[in-house]
């Protein structure tokens, strides 16, 4: 996997694991929602500052955004649409 592939995989995996939509992640990181979408679709290269913001919101180190998936690990699903009750 390329670094861009790893970034896309891990951003989506960590975002879904934490139950965040692309919009919520972008809002909390101070980025545009389309930027998160482009990262997950492997269409953009990010600066280190933006990577740091995303990692902070996801509660991880920047290095965790580039970890290779385990052998046989499935692509993360999307977060369910709609509002969640509190």
PDB file of N, CA, C and O in Angstrom:
ATOM      1  N   UNK A   1       0.843  -1.188   0.000  1.00  0.00           N
ATOM      2  CA  UNK A   1       0.000   0.000   0.000  1.00  0.00           C
ATOM      3  C   UNK A   1       0.885   1.247   0.000  1.00  0.00           C
ATOM      4  O   UNK A   1       1.940   1.282   0.632  1.00  0.00           O
ATOM      5  N   UNK A   2       0.431   2.254  -0.718  1.00  0.00           N
ATOM      6  CA  UNK A   2       1.141   3.531  -0.733  1.00  0.00           C
ATOM      7  C   UNK A   2       0.795   4.320   0.532  1.00  0.00           C
ATOM      8  O   UNK A   2      -0.184   3.999   1.205  1.00  0.00           O
ATOM      9  N   UNK A   3       1.583   5.344   0.862  1.00  0.00           N
ATOM     10  CA  UNK A   3       1.235   6.176   2.015  1.00  0.00           C
ATOM     11  C   UNK A   3      -0.166   6.785   1.894  1.00  0.00           C
ATOM     12  O   UNK A   3      -0.879   6.911   2.890  1.00  0.00           O
ATOM     13  N   UNK A   4      -0.551   7.157   0.689  1.00  0.00           N
ATOM     14  CA  UNK A   4      -1.891   7.719   0.477  1.00  0.00           C
ATOM     15  C   UNK A   4      -2.966   6.673   0.759  1.00  0.00           C
ATOM     16  O   UNK A   4      -4.004   6.986   1.341  1.00  0.00           O
ATOM     17  N   UNK A   5      -2.714   5.420   0.341  1.00  0.00           N
ATOM     18  CA  UNK A   5      -3.655   4.324   0.622  1.00  0.00           C
ATOM     19  C   UNK A   5      -3.776   4.095   2.129  1.00  0.00           C
ATOM     20  O   UNK A   5      -4.877   3.933   2.655  1.00  0.00           O
ATOM     21  N   UNK A   6      -2.633   4.083   2.814  1.00  0.00           N
ATOM     22  CA  UNK A   6      -2.633   3.868   4.261  1.00  0.00           C
ATOM     23  C   UNK A   6      -3.381   4.985   4.985  1.00  0.00           C
ATOM     24  O   UNK A   6      -4.154   4.728   5.908  1.00  0.00           O
ATOM     25  N   UNK A   7      -3.146   6.219   4.561  1.00  0.00           N
ATOM     26  CA  UNK A   7      -3.823   7.355   5.176  1.00  0.00           C
ATOM     27  C   UNK A   7      -5.332   7.236   4.989  1.00  0.00           C
ATOM     28  O   UNK A   7      -6.090   7.418   5.942  1.00  0.00           O
ATOM     29  N   UNK A   8      -5.770   6.933   3.778  1.00  0.00           N
ATOM     30  CA  UNK A   8      -7.200   6.796   3.499  1.00  0.00           C
ATOM     31  C   UNK A   8      -7.812   5.699   4.363  1.00  0.00           C
ATOM     32  O   UNK A   8      -8.861   5.896   4.976  1.00  0.00           O
ATOM     33  N   UNK A   9      -7.162   4.558   4.409  1.00  0.00           N
ATOM     34  CA  UNK A   9      -7.650   3.397   5.175  1.00  0.00           C
ATOM     35  C   UNK A   9      -7.788   3.753   6.658  1.00  0.00           C
ATOM     36  O   UNK A   9      -8.829   3.517   7.271  1.00  0.00           O
ATOM     37  N   UNK A  10      -6.726   4.322   7.218  1.00  0.00           N
ATOM     38  CA  UNK A  10      -6.697   4.566   8.664  1.00  0.00           C
ATOM     39  C   UNK A  10      -7.580   5.725   9.098  1.00  0.00           C
ATOM     40  O   UNK A  10      -8.177   5.664  10.172  1.00  0.00           O
ATOM     41  N   UNK A  11      -7.680   6.777   8.295  1.00  0.00           N
ATOM     42  CA  UNK A  11      -8.586   7.869   8.652  1.00  0.00           C
ATOM     43  C   UNK A  11     -10.013   7.337   8.710  1.00  0.00           C
ATOM     44  O   UNK A  11     -10.742   7.605   9.664  1.00  0.00           O
ATOM     45  N   UNK A  12     -10.407   6.586   7.695  1.00  0.00           N
ATOM     46  CA  UNK A  12     -11.770   6.052   7.691  1.00  0.00           C
ATOM     47  C   UNK A  12     -11.972   5.061   8.834  1.00  0.00           C
ATOM     48  O   UNK A  12     -12.997   5.102   9.513  1.00  0.00           O
ATOM     49  N   UNK A  13     -10.999   4.169   9.052  1.00  0.00           N
ATOM     50  CA  UNK A  13     -11.129   3.170  10.108  1.00  0.00           C
ATOM     51  C   UNK A  13     -11.291   3.836  11.473  1.00  0.00           C
ATOM     52  O   UNK A  13     -12.185   3.474  12.238  1.00  0.00           O
ATOM     53  N   UNK A  14     -10.439   4.799  11.777  1.00  0.00           N
ATOM     54  CA  UNK A  14     -10.491   5.468  13.076  1.00  0.00           C
ATOM     55  C   UNK A  14     -11.730   6.348  13.204  1.00  0.00           C
ATOM     56  O   UNK A  14     -12.320   6.441  14.280  1.00  0.00           O
ATOM     57  N   UNK A  15     -12.118   6.986  12.117  1.00  0.00           N
ATOM     58  CA  UNK A  15     -13.313   7.836  12.137  1.00  0.00           C
ATOM     59  C   UNK A  15     -14.557   7.001  12.419  1.00  0.00           C
ATOM     60  O   UNK A  15     -15.381   7.369  13.256  1.00  0.00           O
ATOM     61  N   UNK A  16     -14.691   5.877  11.719  1.00  0.00           N
ATOM     62  CA  UNK A  16     -15.849   4.999  11.902  1.00  0.00           C
ATOM     63  C   UNK A  16     -15.832   4.383  13.305  1.00  0.00           C
ATOM     64  O   UNK A  16     -16.869   4.280  13.960  1.00  0.00           O
ATOM     65  N   UNK A  17     -14.650   3.978  13.753  1.00  0.00           N
ATOM     66  CA  UNK A  17     -14.516   3.379  15.091  1.00  0.00           C
ATOM     67  C   UNK A  17     -15.013   4.334  16.171  1.00  0.00           C
ATOM     68  O   UNK A  17     -15.593   3.903  17.168  1.00  0.00           O
ATOM     69  N   UNK A  18     -14.787   5.620  15.971  1.00  0.00           N
ATOM     70  CA  UNK A  18     -15.205   6.620  16.947  1.00  0.00           C
ATOM     71  C   UNK A  18     -16.610   7.159  16.669  1.00  0.00           C
ATOM     72  O   UNK A  18     -17.105   8.024  17.392  1.00  0.00           O
ATOM     73  N   UNK A  19     -17.246   6.639  15.616  1.00  0.00           N
ATOM     74  CA  UNK A  19     -18.618   7.028  15.299  1.00  0.00           C
ATOM     75  C   UNK A  19     -18.759   8.438  14.770  1.00  0.00           C
ATOM     76  O   UNK A  19     -19.800   9.070  14.947  1.00  0.00           O
ATOM     77  N   UNK A  20     -17.713   8.941  14.119  1.00  0.00           N
ATOM     78  CA  UNK A  20     -17.742  10.293  13.579  1.00  0.00           C
ATOM     79  C   UNK A  20     -18.096  10.286  12.099  1.00  0.00           C
ATOM     80  O   UNK A  20     -17.607   9.445  11.345  1.00  0.00           O
ATOM     81  N   UNK A  21     -18.932  11.207  11.685  1.00  0.00           N
ATOM     82  CA  UNK A  21     -19.188  11.401  10.258  1.00  0.00           C
ATOM     83  C   UNK A  21     -18.017  12.193   9.676  1.00  0.00           C
ATOM     84  O   UNK A  21     -17.221  12.772  10.416  1.00  0.00           O
ATOM     85  N   UNK A  22     -17.922  12.214   8.361  1.00  0.00           N
ATOM     86  CA  UNK A  22     -16.895  13.039   7.721  1.00  0.00           C
ATOM     87  C   UNK A  22     -17.102  14.502   8.106  1.00  0.00           C
ATOM     88  O   UNK A  22     -16.142  15.234   8.348  1.00  0.00           O
ATOM     89  N   UNK A  23     -18.356  14.913   8.158  1.00  0.00           N
ATOM     90  CA  UNK A  23     -18.671  16.296   8.489  1.00  0.00           C
ATOM     91  C   UNK A  23     -18.237  16.643   9.913  1.00  0.00           C
ATOM     92  O   UNK A  23     -17.669  17.712  10.137  1.00  0.00           O
ATOM     93  N   UNK A  24     -18.493  15.762  10.872  1.00  0.00           N
ATOM     94  CA  UNK A  24     -18.123  16.015  12.265  1.00  0.00           C
ATOM     95  C   UNK A  24     -16.600  16.056  12.425  1.00  0.00           C
ATOM     96  O   UNK A  24     -16.068  16.924  13.117  1.00  0.00           O
ATOM     97  N   UNK A  25     -15.898  15.108  11.778  1.00  0.00           N
ATOM     98  CA  UNK A  25     -14.436  15.098  11.842  1.00  0.00           C
ATOM     99  C   UNK A  25     -13.879  16.399  11.268  1.00  0.00           C
ATOM    100  O   UNK A  25     -12.992  17.016  11.858  1.00  0.00           O
ATOM    101  N   UNK A  26     -14.401  16.808  10.122  1.00  0.00           N
ATOM    102  CA  UNK A  26     -13.933  18.039   9.489  1.00  0.00           C
ATOM    103  C   UNK A  26     -14.195  19.248  10.382  1.00  0.00           C
ATOM    104  O   UNK A  26     -13.322  20.099  10.548  1.00  0.00           O
ATOM    105  N   UNK A  27     -15.387  19.325  10.953  1.00  0.00           N
ATOM    106  CA  UNK A  27     -15.751  20.445  11.814  1.00  0.00           C
ATOM    107  C   UNK A  27     -14.817  20.536  13.013  1.00  0.00           C
ATOM    108  O   UNK A  27     -14.308  21.613  13.324  1.00  0.00           O
ATOM    109  N   UNK A  28     -14.591  19.421  13.685  1.00  0.00           N
ATOM    110  CA  UNK A  28     -13.743  19.420  14.877  1.00  0.00           C
ATOM    111  C   UNK A  28     -12.274  19.667  14.553  1.00  0.00           C
ATOM    112  O   UNK A  28     -11.527  20.179  15.387  1.00  0.00           O
ATOM    113  N   UNK A  29     -11.856  19.300  13.326  1.00  0.00           N
ATOM    114  CA  UNK A  29     -10.458  19.511  12.914  1.00  0.00           C
ATOM    115  C   UNK A  29     -10.244  20.869  12.254  1.00  0.00           C
ATOM    116  O   UNK A  29      -9.110  21.244  11.954  1.00  0.00           O
ATOM    117  N   UNK A  30     -11.323  21.604  12.028  1.00  0.00           N
ATOM    118  CA  UNK A  30     -11.196  22.908  11.378  1.00  0.00           C
ATOM    119  C   UNK A  30     -10.887  22.798   9.898  1.00  0.00           C
ATOM    120  O   UNK A  30     -10.201  23.649   9.333  1.00  0.00           O
ATOM    121  N   UNK A  31     -11.398  21.743   9.269  1.00  0.00           N
ATOM    122  CA  UNK A  31     -11.184  21.511   7.836  1.00  0.00           C
ATOM    123  C   UNK A  31     -12.526  21.466   7.120  1.00  0.00           C
ATOM    124  O   UNK A  31     -13.576  21.453   7.763  1.00  0.00           O
ATOM    125  N   UNK A  32     -12.496  21.441   5.808  1.00  0.00           N
ATOM    126  CA  UNK A  32     -13.712  21.291   5.009  1.00  0.00           C
ATOM    127  C   UNK A  32     -14.083  19.813   4.929  1.00  0.00           C
ATOM    128  O   UNK A  32     -13.206  18.951   4.888  1.00  0.00           O
ATOM    129  N   UNK A  33     -15.398  19.518   4.908  1.00  0.00           N
ATOM    130  CA  UNK A  33     -15.849  18.139   4.807  1.00  0.00           C
ATOM    131  C   UNK A  33     -15.324  17.488   3.536  1.00  0.00           C
ATOM    132  O   UNK A  33     -14.957  16.313   3.541  1.00  0.00           O
ATOM    133  N   UNK A  34     -15.289  18.241   2.462  1.00  0.00           N
ATOM    134  CA  UNK A  34     -14.806  17.682   1.196  1.00  0.00           C
ATOM    135  C   UNK A  34     -13.351  17.224   1.329  1.00  0.00           C
ATOM    136  O   UNK A  34     -12.934  16.296   0.637  1.00  0.00           O
ATOM    137  N   UNK A  35     -12.579  17.857   2.202  1.00  0.00           N
ATOM    138  CA  UNK A  35     -11.189  17.438   2.410  1.00  0.00           C
ATOM    139  C   UNK A  35     -11.121  16.032   2.995  1.00  0.00           C
ATOM    140  O   UNK A  35     -10.285  15.227   2.584  1.00  0.00           O
ATOM    141  N   UNK A  36     -12.003  15.732   3.959  1.00  0.00           N
ATOM    142  CA  UNK A  36     -12.027  14.402   4.563  1.00  0.00           C
ATOM    143  C   UNK A  36     -12.448  13.381   3.510  1.00  0.00           C
ATOM    144  O   UNK A  36     -11.873  12.295   3.427  1.00  0.00           O
ATOM    145  N   UNK A  37     -13.444  13.726   2.712  1.00  0.00           N
ATOM    146  CA  UNK A  37     -13.889  12.836   1.640  1.00  0.00           C
ATOM    147  C   UNK A  37     -12.752  12.562   0.657  1.00  0.00           C
ATOM    148  O   UNK A  37     -12.547  11.420   0.244  1.00  0.00           O
ATOM    149  N   UNK A  38     -12.024  13.596   0.289  1.00  0.00           N
ATOM    150  CA  UNK A  38     -10.919  13.438  -0.663  1.00  0.00           C
ATOM    151  C   UNK A  38      -9.795  12.597  -0.073  1.00  0.00           C
ATOM    152  O   UNK A  38      -9.157  11.829  -0.793  1.00  0.00           O
ATOM    153  N   UNK A  39      -9.543  12.730   1.219  1.00  0.00           N
ATOM    154  CA  UNK A  39      -8.521  11.899   1.869  1.00  0.00           C
ATOM    155  C   UNK A  39      -8.929  10.439   1.763  1.00  0.00           C
ATOM    156  O   UNK A  39      -8.132   9.591   1.364  1.00  0.00           O
ATOM    157  N   UNK A  40     -10.185  10.149   2.126  1.00  0.00           N
ATOM    158  CA  UNK A  40     -10.660   8.766   2.137  1.00  0.00           C
ATOM    159  C   UNK A  40     -10.770   8.175   0.735  1.00  0.00           C
ATOM    160  O   UNK A  40     -10.773   6.954   0.576  1.00  0.00           O
ATOM    161  N   UNK A  41     -10.860   9.030  -0.281  1.00  0.00           N
ATOM    162  CA  UNK A  41     -10.895   8.550  -1.666  1.00  0.00           C
ATOM    163  C   UNK A  41      -9.526   8.637  -2.340  1.00  0.00           C
ATOM    164  O   UNK A  41      -9.405   8.412  -3.545  1.00  0.00           O
ATOM    165  N   UNK A  42      -8.499   8.965  -1.557  1.00  0.00           N
ATOM    166  CA  UNK A  42      -7.105   9.000  -2.020  1.00  0.00           C
ATOM    167  C   UNK A  42      -6.869  10.034  -3.117  1.00  0.00           C
ATOM    168  O   UNK A  42      -6.104   9.787  -4.049  1.00  0.00           O
ATOM    169  N   UNK A  43      -7.525  11.191  -3.011  1.00  0.00           N
ATOM    170  CA  UNK A  43      -7.425  12.206  -4.049  1.00  0.00           C
ATOM    171  C   UNK A  43      -6.567  13.407  -3.696  1.00  0.00           C
ATOM    172  O   UNK A  43      -6.329  14.266  -4.545  1.00  0.00           O
ATOM    173  N   UNK A  44      -6.096  13.481  -2.448  1.00  0.00           N
ATOM    174  CA  UNK A  44      -5.408  14.694  -2.013  1.00  0.00           C
ATOM    175  C   UNK A  44      -4.206  14.346  -1.136  1.00  0.00           C
ATOM    176  O   UNK A  44      -4.197  13.331  -0.440  1.00  0.00           O
ATOM    177  N   UNK A  45      -3.199  15.205  -1.187  1.00  0.00           N
ATOM    178  CA  UNK A  45      -2.062  15.127  -0.270  1.00  0.00           C
ATOM    179  C   UNK A  45      -2.242  16.225   0.764  1.00  0.00           C
ATOM    180  O   UNK A  45      -2.521  17.371   0.414  1.00  0.00           O
ATOM    181  N   UNK A  46      -2.087  15.882   2.024  1.00  0.00           N
ATOM    182  CA  UNK A  46      -2.278  16.853   3.102  1.00  0.00           C
ATOM    183  C   UNK A  46      -0.958  17.357   3.649  1.00  0.00           C
ATOM    184  O   UNK A  46       0.068  16.682   3.572  1.00  0.00           O
ATOM    185  N   UNK A  47      -1.007  18.548   4.200  1.00  0.00           N
ATOM    186  CA  UNK A  47       0.133  19.083   4.922  1.00  0.00           C
ATOM    187  C   UNK A  47       0.196  18.482   6.316  1.00  0.00           C
ATOM    188  O   UNK A  47      -0.788  17.926   6.804  1.00  0.00           O
ATOM    189  N   UNK A  48       1.325  18.592   6.939  1.00  0.00           N
ATOM    190  CA  UNK A  48       1.528  18.015   8.267  1.00  0.00           C
ATOM    191  C   UNK A  48       0.607  18.662   9.298  1.00  0.00           C
ATOM    192  O   UNK A  48       0.178  18.000  10.243  1.00  0.00           O
ATOM    193  N   UNK A  49       0.303  19.941   9.126  1.00  0.00           N
ATOM    194  CA  UNK A  49      -0.608  20.614  10.053  1.00  0.00           C
ATOM    195  C   UNK A  49      -2.001  20.010  10.031  1.00  0.00           C
ATOM    196  O   UNK A  49      -2.604  19.783  11.080  1.00  0.00           O
ATOM    197  N   UNK A  50      -2.509  19.751   8.836  1.00  0.00           N
ATOM    198  CA  UNK A  50      -3.836  19.141   8.704  1.00  0.00           C
ATOM    199  C   UNK A  50      -3.844  17.718   9.235  1.00  0.00           C
ATOM    200  O   UNK A  50      -4.812  17.291   9.863  1.00  0.00           O
ATOM    201  N   UNK A  51      -2.765  16.982   8.986  1.00  0.00           N
ATOM    202  CA  UNK A  51      -2.664  15.622   9.530  1.00  0.00           C
ATOM    203  C   UNK A  51      -2.687  15.650  11.054  1.00  0.00           C
ATOM    204  O   UNK A  51      -3.313  14.803  11.692  1.00  0.00           O
ATOM    205  N   UNK A  52      -2.000  16.630  11.628  1.00  0.00           N
ATOM    206  CA  UNK A  52      -1.975  16.769  13.077  1.00  0.00           C
ATOM    207  C   UNK A  52      -3.349  17.065  13.650  1.00  0.00           C
ATOM    208  O   UNK A  52      -3.716  16.527  14.695  1.00  0.00           O
ATOM    209  N   UNK A  53      -4.115  17.917  12.974  1.00  0.00           N
ATOM    210  CA  UNK A  53      -5.468  18.242  13.424  1.00  0.00           C
ATOM    211  C   UNK A  53      -6.367  17.013  13.380  1.00  0.00           C
ATOM    212  O   UNK A  53      -7.129  16.762  14.314  1.00  0.00           O
ATOM    213  N   UNK A  54      -6.279  16.253  12.300  1.00  0.00           N
ATOM    214  CA  UNK A  54      -7.102  15.045  12.154  1.00  0.00           C
ATOM    215  C   UNK A  54      -6.724  14.031  13.228  1.00  0.00           C
ATOM    216  O   UNK A  54      -7.598  13.452  13.874  1.00  0.00           O
ATOM    217  N   UNK A  55      -5.435  13.817  13.418  1.00  0.00           N
ATOM    218  CA  UNK A  55      -4.977  12.864  14.430  1.00  0.00           C
ATOM    219  C   UNK A  55      -5.456  13.281  15.818  1.00  0.00           C
ATOM    220  O   UNK A  55      -5.861  12.433  16.613  1.00  0.00           O
ATOM    221  N   UNK A  56      -5.414  14.559  16.109  1.00  0.00           N
ATOM    222  CA  UNK A  56      -5.857  15.057  17.403  1.00  0.00           C
ATOM    223  C   UNK A  56      -7.336  14.747  17.640  1.00  0.00           C
ATOM    224  O   UNK A  56      -7.708  14.267  18.710  1.00  0.00           O
ATOM    225  N   UNK A  57      -8.168  15.020  16.651  1.00  0.00           N
ATOM    226  CA  UNK A  57      -9.605  14.745  16.779  1.00  0.00           C
ATOM    227  C   UNK A  57      -9.852  13.245  16.915  1.00  0.00           C
ATOM    228  O   UNK A  57     -10.731  12.825  17.667  1.00  0.00           O
ATOM    229  N   UNK A  58      -9.079  12.440  16.190  1.00  0.00           N
ATOM    230  CA  UNK A  58      -9.251  10.988  16.245  1.00  0.00           C
ATOM    231  C   UNK A  58      -8.605  10.378  17.492  1.00  0.00           C
ATOM    232  O   UNK A  58      -8.768   9.187  17.757  1.00  0.00           O
ATOM    233  N   UNK A  59      -7.882  11.184  18.246  1.00  0.00           N
ATOM    234  CA  UNK A  59      -7.265  10.700  19.483  1.00  0.00           C
ATOM    235  C   UNK A  59      -6.116   9.741  19.249  1.00  0.00           C
ATOM    236  O   UNK A  59      -5.967   8.752  19.966  1.00  0.00           O
ATOM    237  N   UNK A  60      -5.300  10.034  18.241  1.00  0.00           N
ATOM    238  CA  UNK A  60      -4.177   9.148  17.927  1.00  0.00           C
ATOM    239  C   UNK A  60      -2.951   9.974  17.557  1.00  0.00           C
ATOM    240  O   UNK A  60      -3.040  11.188  17.372  1.00  0.00           O
ATOM    241  N   UNK A  61      -1.813   9.308  17.451  1.00  0.00           N
ATOM    242  CA  UNK A  61      -0.600   9.935  16.940  1.00  0.00           C
ATOM    243  C   UNK A  61      -0.661   9.952  15.421  1.00  0.00           C
ATOM    244  O   UNK A  61      -1.337   9.125  14.808  1.00  0.00           O
ATOM    245  N   UNK A  62       0.046  10.894  14.821  1.00  0.00           N
ATOM    246  CA  UNK A  62       0.095  10.955  13.357  1.00  0.00           C
ATOM    247  C   UNK A  62       0.574   9.625  12.783  1.00  0.00           C
ATOM    248  O   UNK A  62       0.098   9.195  11.733  1.00  0.00           O
ATOM    249  N   UNK A  63       1.514   8.973  13.466  1.00  0.00           N
ATOM    250  CA  UNK A  63       2.042   7.694  12.975  1.00  0.00           C
ATOM    251  C   UNK A  63       0.951   6.646  12.799  1.00  0.00           C
ATOM    252  O   UNK A  63       1.042   5.812  11.899  1.00  0.00           O
ATOM    253  N   UNK A  64      -0.077   6.672  13.639  1.00  0.00           N
ATOM    254  CA  UNK A  64      -1.162   5.702  13.538  1.00  0.00           C
ATOM    255  C   UNK A  64      -1.963   5.857  12.246  1.00  0.00           C
ATOM    256  O   UNK A  64      -2.675   4.937  11.843  1.00  0.00           O
ATOM    257  N   UNK A  65      -1.852   7.000  11.605  1.00  0.00           N
ATOM    258  CA  UNK A  65      -2.552   7.217  10.339  1.00  0.00           C
ATOM    259  C   UNK A  65      -1.853   6.502   9.178  1.00  0.00           C
ATOM    260  O   UNK A  65      -2.369   6.476   8.060  1.00  0.00           O
ATOM    261  N   UNK A  66      -0.685   5.928   9.445  1.00  0.00           N
ATOM    262  CA  UNK A  66       0.081   5.253   8.399  1.00  0.00           C
ATOM    263  C   UNK A  66       0.400   3.801   8.739  1.00  0.00           C
ATOM    264  O   UNK A  66       1.323   3.222   8.165  1.00  0.00           O
ATOM    265  N   UNK A  67      -0.346   3.210   9.659  1.00  0.00           N
ATOM    266  CA  UNK A  67      -0.148   1.815  10.052  1.00  0.00           C
ATOM    267  C   UNK A  67      -0.773   0.901   9.009  1.00  0.00           C
ATOM    268  O   UNK A  67      -1.892   1.134   8.554  1.00  0.00           O
ATOM    269  N   UNK A  68      -0.031  -0.150   8.631  1.00  0.00           N
ATOM    270  CA  UNK A  68      -0.567  -1.113   7.668  1.00  0.00           C
ATOM    271  C   UNK A  68      -1.680  -1.926   8.316  1.00  0.00           C
ATOM    272  O   UNK A  68      -1.560  -2.328   9.473  1.00  0.00           O
ATOM    273  N   UNK A  69      -2.769  -2.174   7.578  1.00  0.00           N
ATOM    274  CA  UNK A  69      -3.845  -2.996   8.135  1.00  0.00           C
ATOM    275  C   UNK A  69      -3.378  -4.434   8.344  1.00  0.00           C
ATOM    276  O   UNK A  69      -2.497  -4.924   7.637  1.00  0.00           O
ATOM    277  N   UNK A  70      -3.978  -5.096   9.319  1.00  0.00           N
ATOM    278  CA  UNK A  70      -3.651  -6.495   9.590  1.00  0.00           C
ATOM    279  C   UNK A  70      -4.062  -7.354   8.401  1.00  0.00           C
ATOM    280  O   UNK A  70      -4.987  -7.013   7.664  1.00  0.00           O
ATOM    281  N   UNK A  71      -3.369  -8.463   8.227  1.00  0.00           N
ATOM    282  CA  UNK A  71      -3.675  -9.378   7.139  1.00  0.00           C
ATOM    283  C   UNK A  71      -5.146  -9.799   7.233  1.00  0.00           C
ATOM    284  O   UNK A  71      -5.585 -10.298   8.270  1.00  0.00           O
ATOM    285  N   UNK A  72      -5.889  -9.603   6.174  1.00  0.00           N
ATOM    286  CA  UNK A  72      -7.293  -9.996   6.129  1.00  0.00           C
ATOM    287  C   UNK A  72      -8.251  -8.997   6.755  1.00  0.00           C
ATOM    288  O   UNK A  72      -9.457  -9.240   6.786  1.00  0.00           O
ATOM    289  N   UNK A  73      -7.739  -7.874   7.255  1.00  0.00           N
ATOM    290  CA  UNK A  73      -8.621  -6.869   7.858  1.00  0.00           C
ATOM    291  C   UNK A  73      -9.553  -6.299   6.799  1.00  0.00           C
ATOM    292  O   UNK A  73      -9.116  -5.926   5.711  1.00  0.00           O
ATOM    293  N   UNK A  74     -10.828  -6.236   7.124  1.00  0.00           N
ATOM    294  CA  UNK A  74     -11.834  -5.752   6.182  1.00  0.00           C
ATOM    295  C   UNK A  74     -11.859  -4.228   6.146  1.00  0.00           C
ATOM    296  O   UNK A  74     -11.590  -3.557   7.143  1.00  0.00           O
ATOM    297  N   UNK A  75     -12.190  -3.702   4.964  1.00  0.00           N
ATOM    298  CA  UNK A  75     -12.365  -2.262   4.788  1.00  0.00           C
ATOM    299  C   UNK A  75     -13.440  -1.787   5.768  1.00  0.00           C
ATOM    300  O   UNK A  75     -14.476  -2.441   5.888  1.00  0.00           O
ATOM    301  N   UNK A  76     -13.230  -0.675   6.468  1.00  0.00           N
ATOM    302  CA  UNK A  76     -14.230  -0.201   7.421  1.00  0.00           C
ATOM    303  C   UNK A  76     -15.530   0.186   6.727  1.00  0.00           C
ATOM    304  O   UNK A  76     -15.522   0.720   5.618  1.00  0.00           O
ATOM    305  N   UNK A  77     -16.656  -0.091   7.401  1.00  0.00           N
ATOM    306  CA  UNK A  77     -17.964   0.308   6.896  1.00  0.00           C
ATOM    307  C   UNK A  77     -18.145   1.799   7.110  1.00  0.00           C
ATOM    308  O   UNK A  77     -17.348   2.446   7.790  1.00  0.00           O
ATOM    309  N   UNK A  78     -19.197   2.329   6.522  1.00  0.00           N
ATOM    310  CA  UNK A  78     -19.534   3.726   6.745  1.00  0.00           C
ATOM    311  C   UNK A  78     -20.306   3.865   8.046  1.00  0.00           C
ATOM    312  O   UNK A  78     -20.889   2.898   8.537  1.00  0.00           O
ATOM    313  N   UNK A  79     -20.307   5.069   8.600  1.00  0.00           N
ATOM    314  CA  UNK A  79     -21.112   5.366   9.775  1.00  0.00           C
ATOM    315  C   UNK A  79     -22.562   5.427   9.320  1.00  0.00           C
ATOM    316  O   UNK A  79     -22.861   5.962   8.252  1.00  0.00           O
ATOM    317  N   UNK A  80     -23.471   4.875  10.137  1.00  0.00           N
ATOM    318  CA  UNK A  80     -24.891   4.924   9.792  1.00  0.00           C
ATOM    319  C   UNK A  80     -25.356   6.351   9.635  1.00  0.00           C
ATOM    320  O   UNK A  80     -24.941   7.237  10.382  1.00  0.00           O
ATOM    321  N   UNK A  81     -26.220   6.574   8.659  1.00  0.00           N
ATOM    322  CA  UNK A  81     -26.779   7.912   8.447  1.00  0.00           C
ATOM    323  C   UNK A  81     -27.816   8.224   9.506  1.00  0.00           C
ATOM    324  O   UNK A  81     -28.343   7.330  10.167  1.00  0.00           O
ATOM    325  N   UNK A  82     -28.092   9.483   9.652  1.00  0.00           N
ATOM    326  CA  UNK A  82     -29.126   9.915  10.588  1.00  0.00           C
ATOM    327  C   UNK A  82     -28.562  10.319  11.926  1.00  0.00           C
ATOM    328  O   UNK A  82     -27.391  10.086  12.226  1.00  0.00           O
ATOM    329  N   UNK A  83     -29.389  10.909  12.701  1.00  0.00           N
ATOM    330  CA  UNK A  83     -28.969  11.375  14.017  1.00  0.00           C
ATOM    331  C   UNK A  83     -29.057  10.249  15.021  1.00  0.00           C
ATOM    332  O   UNK A  83     -29.952   9.405  14.972  1.00  0.00           O
ATOM    333  N   UNK A  84     -28.104  10.260  15.929  1.00  0.00           N
ATOM    334  CA  UNK A  84     -28.118   9.287  17.020  1.00  0.00           C
ATOM    335  C   UNK A  84     -28.764   9.920  18.227  1.00  0.00           C
ATOM    336  O   UNK A  84     -28.571  11.107  18.491  1.00  0.00           O
ATOM    337  N   UNK A  85     -29.526   9.142  18.956  1.00  0.00           N
ATOM    338  CA  UNK A  85     -30.105   9.669  20.194  1.00  0.00           C
ATOM    339  C   UNK A  85     -29.033   9.709  21.261  1.00  0.00           C
ATOM    340  O   UNK A  85     -28.148   8.854  21.301  1.00  0.00           O
ATOM    341  N   UNK A  86     -29.114  10.694  22.116  1.00  0.00           N
ATOM    342  CA  UNK A  86     -28.111  10.860  23.169  1.00  0.00           C
ATOM    343  C   UNK A  86     -28.463  10.135  24.397  1.00  0.00           C
ATOM    344  O   UNK A  86     -27.716  10.178  25.374  1.00  0.00           O
TER     345      UNK A  86
END
